[in-house]
Amino acid sequence: MPHWLQLMAESFWPLLYAGLVFTVPLTLLSFAGGLSLGFVLALARLFGPAPLVAVVHFYVWLIRGTPLLVQLFVIFYGLPSVGIVFDPFPAALLGFVLNVGAYTSEVIRAVIESVPKGQWEAAYSIGMSWPQAMRRTVLPQAARVAVPPLSNSFISLIKDTSLAAVLTVPEIFQAAQRIAAVTYEPLILYTETALIYLLFSSVLSALQGRLEQRFGQHALAVGARA
């Protein structure tokens, strides 16, 4: 067996283990937290009082206008200077949640605004309250539109988690760096790391396609019944 192939075979399971134990949980937790934060921010931006809208707008502008790597450095390396200390994994999680929340808030805001006002009026006309109209009428329609952009954000996030390596989180890229430091074969290790990320992204892209297809079929069924 060629040396490069043997090295890739020996390092595959350590890299995959790091992905399953750290990268995947970090991605899932970050996206769940960011999506929840984004939903709250979107509602505040759409329906909140003017001062709150201004605060949310500033937050989204700040997060979207600065690099994610800088945000992670501020949280992990900068905040200790003012007495706020995080372990590597919580620091990375906090940074990703704040970042994802800003981006998903804009997606959610846009898809809610895309629902025709007539849908709100129809819901109110049959006696629904605002929460009922949002939950039963607006959000189901908005969710179908939101699936593609939110899925793309999730796929991008699993690649962005490689930045957690700079916070010493032992995810895939950090594991590859450690193995490369011992074997002195960075090209082989980093190529293999890229292939593992590509594998994860390809699986998620396939799932995204099935999810979009399912939502599309549901929309056609609803239209046919109407």
Salt bridges, closest charged atoms under 4 A:
GLU106 OE2 - ARG45 NH1 2.81
GLU106 OE1 - ARG64 NH1 3.56
GLU106 OE1 - ARG109 NH2 2.88
GLU113 OE1 - ARG109 NH1 3.25
GLU185 OE2 - HIS3 NE2 3.33
